[in-house]
């Protein structure tokens, strides 16, 4: 009779990267976990639940407002020359377009997308 060996050791890669900013999905997951694990004999009051929902709505509204403002800034850069610090390189070029991709505001320079937050300088484009 053959016996298969079972490996119960932990994987070698167990590093966990901590999030520095919580988003609306994290907030919603925490609220759902709280509801699932509440004491059934002393459930959360309606007032507390409504207050948390109001906080969630406020967070979502602020997030949308922030993206709208950043997108507005990005669209004003179209046709302007920008300098971008991207990882180990500095890119200079004219902004061709702006877009929101996965809730992140991007600008396009030389056909490549960059996060708006990487722009370090904006100036009028040179007319050659």
C-alpha positions as CSV (number, residue, x, y, z in Angstrom):
1,X,0.0,0.0,0.0
2,X,1.5,3.3,-1.1
3,X,1.3,6.3,1.2
4,X,1.4,9.8,-0.2
5,X,3.4,12.3,1.7
6,X,1.7,15.5,2.6
7,X,3.6,18.8,3.0
8,X,2.1,20.9,5.8
9,X,4.8,23.6,5.8
10,X,4.0,27.2,5.1
11,X,4.9,28.5,1.6
12,X,8.2,30.3,1.5
13,X,6.6,33.6,0.3
14,X,4.4,34.8,3.1
15,X,5.2,38.5,2.9
16,X,2.2,40.7,3.3
17,X,2.2,44.2,1.9
18,X,0.3,46.6,4.2
19,X,-2.1,49.0,2.5
20,X,-1.5,52.6,3.5
21,X,-4.9,53.9,2.3
22,X,-8.2,52.2,2.7
23,X,-10.8,52.6,-0.1
24,X,-14.5,52.2,-0.2
25,X,-14.2,48.4,-0.9
26,X,-12.2,48.0,2.3
27,X,-14.8,50.0,4.3
28,X,-17.6,47.9,2.9
29,X,-15.8,44.6,3.7
30,X,-15.3,45.8,7.3
31,X,-18.9,46.7,7.6
32,X,-20.1,43.4,6.3
33,X,-17.7,41.5,8.5
34,X,-19.0,43.5,11.5
35,X,-22.6,42.6,10.6
36,X,-21.8,38.9,10.1
37,X,-20.0,38.7,13.5
38,X,-22.3,40.7,15.7
39,X,-23.8,39.2,18.8
40,X,-27.3,38.1,17.8
41,X,-28.6,38.8,21.4
42,X,-27.3,42.4,21.2
43,X,-27.4,43.4,17.5
44,X,-26.1,46.7,16.2
45,X,-28.7,49.5,16.6
46,X,-30.3,51.0,13.6
47,X,-28.8,54.4,14.4
48,X,-25.3,52.9,14.3
49,X,-26.0,51.1,11.0
50,X,-27.4,54.3,9.4
51,X,-24.4,56.3,10.7
52,X,-22.0,53.8,9.1
53,X,-23.9,53.9,5.8
54,X,-23.7,57.7,5.9
55,X,-20.0,57.5,6.4
56,X,-19.7,55.0,3.5
57,X,-21.7,57.4,1.2
58,X,-19.6,60.3,2.3
59,X,-16.4,58.4,1.5
60,X,-17.7,57.4,-1.9
61,X,-18.7,61.0,-2.7
62,X,-15.4,62.4,-1.7
63,X,-13.6,59.8,-3.7
64,X,-15.6,60.6,-6.8
65,X,-15.1,64.4,-6.2
66,X,-11.4,63.9,-5.9
67,X,-11.2,62.0,-9.2
68,X,-13.3,64.6,-10.9
69,X,-11.0,67.4,-9.8
70,X,-7.9,65.5,-10.8
71,X,-9.4,64.6,-14.2
72,X,-10.2,68.3,-14.7
73,X,-6.6,69.2,-13.9
74,X,-5.4,66.5,-16.4
75,X,-7.6,67.8,-19.2
76,X,-6.2,71.3,-18.7
77,X,-2.8,69.8,-19.4
78,X,-3.7,68.6,-22.9
79,X,-1.5,70.4,-25.4
80,X,0.9,71.5,-22.7
81,X,4.5,70.2,-22.3
82,X,5.0,68.3,-19.1
83,X,7.9,66.7,-17.3
84,X,7.2,63.3,-15.6
85,X,9.4,61.5,-13.1
86,X,8.6,57.8,-13.8
87,X,10.6,55.3,-11.8
88,X,14.2,55.8,-13.0
89,X,13.6,58.1,-15.9
90,X,12.5,61.6,-16.7
91,X,10.1,62.0,-19.6
92,X,9.3,65.3,-21.3
93,X,6.6,65.7,-23.9
94,X,3.2,67.2,-24.9
95,X,0.1,65.7,-23.2
96,X,-2.0,64.1,-25.9
97,X,-5.0,63.1,-23.9
98,X,-6.3,62.3,-20.3
99,X,-8.3,59.4,-19.1
100,X,-9.5,57.7,-15.9
101,X,-8.3,54.1,-15.9
102,X,-9.2,51.8,-12.9
103,X,-10.1,54.9,-10.8
104,X,-6.7,56.4,-11.5
105,X,-6.3,59.6,-13.5
106,X,-3.8,59.1,-16.4
107,X,-2.2,61.4,-19.0
108,X,-0.8,60.3,-22.2
109,X,2.6,61.5,-23.5
110,X,4.2,60.0,-26.6
111,X,1.5,57.4,-26.7
112,X,2.3,56.1,-23.2
113,X,0.1,56.5,-20.1
114,X,1.4,58.0,-16.8
115,X,-0.2,58.6,-13.5
116,X,-1.1,62.3,-13.0
117,X,0.7,62.4,-9.7
118,X,4.1,61.8,-11.5
119,X,3.9,65.1,-13.3
120,X,6.5,67.5,-11.8
121,X,6.4,70.4,-14.3
122,X,3.8,71.9,-16.7
123,X,4.5,74.6,-19.3
124,X,3.2,75.9,-22.6
125,X,4.3,73.7,-25.5
126,X,7.0,75.0,-27.8
127,X,5.7,75.8,-31.3
128,X,8.5,74.8,-33.7
